[in-house]
Amino acid sequence: MESGAGKHWTEEEVKALLSVWSEKNIRKQLHGTLRNKGIFIYIAKRLQELGVCRDWKQCRAKYKNLKYEYRTVKYAHNSGDVTKTMKFFHDLDAILRYEPVTQLAAEENGRCSATETQLNTSPTAESTQVLAGVKAPA
C-alpha cells in the first residue's frame, strides 16, 4: 500500500491503526501521556509491518481525529441524538470505553480536585466516600 503525506487514510489503513491501538499495552501508554512521540513512532513501525506506510505524525493526527470524532458522536448519542454516526464507532467504543476520564470531586473545603474514574462503571460506596474526602470505616 503506497501512502504519502496528504493522502487520505484507506479503510484498511484505519483498521490496521485500530488493531494496533486496541492492544492493551498501547492503550495504557497512550492514556495520560502528554509527550507521546515515542509511542507513535512505535505505532508507525507496527503499521509498517502490516503494510501501512505512515509516519508517526500522520499516526498521531489520525489518532487524535478519530478520538475527537468518536467523542462527538458519543456525546450526541448521550444527548439523545442517535442520527450522528461514524464508520468505526463500535471499534473505537471498544477501545475507549474503559479509558479513565478526569472528573472533579468536591473536597470538604469547597474546592474541587481532579480524580480519575472509569467510564461505564458505577462507583462503590467506599470509593464514593474516598472521593468525597471521607475515609471508609475499617
C-alpha positions, 0 to 999 in steps of 0.5 A: 500500500503506497501512502504519502503525506496528504493522502487520505487514510484507506479503510484498511489503513484505519483498521490496521491503526485500530488493531494496533491501538486496541492492544492493551499495552498501547492503550495504557501508554497512550492514556495520560501521556502528554509527550507521546512521540515515542509511542507513535513512532512505535505505532508507525513501525507496527503499521509498517509491518502490516503494510501501512506506510505512515509516519508517526505524525500522520499516526498521531493526527489520525489518532487524535481525529478519530478520538475527537470524532468518536467523542462527538458522536458519543456525546450526541448519542448521550444527548439523545441524538442517535442520527450522528454516526461514524464508520468505526464507532463500535471499534473505537467504543471498544477501545475507549470505553474503559479509558479513565476520564478526569472528573472533579470531586468536591473536597470538604473545603469547597474546592474541587480536585481532579480524580480519575474514574472509569467510564461505564462503571458505577462507583462503590460506596467506599470509593464514593466516600474516598472521593468525597474526602471521607475515609471508609470505616475499617 
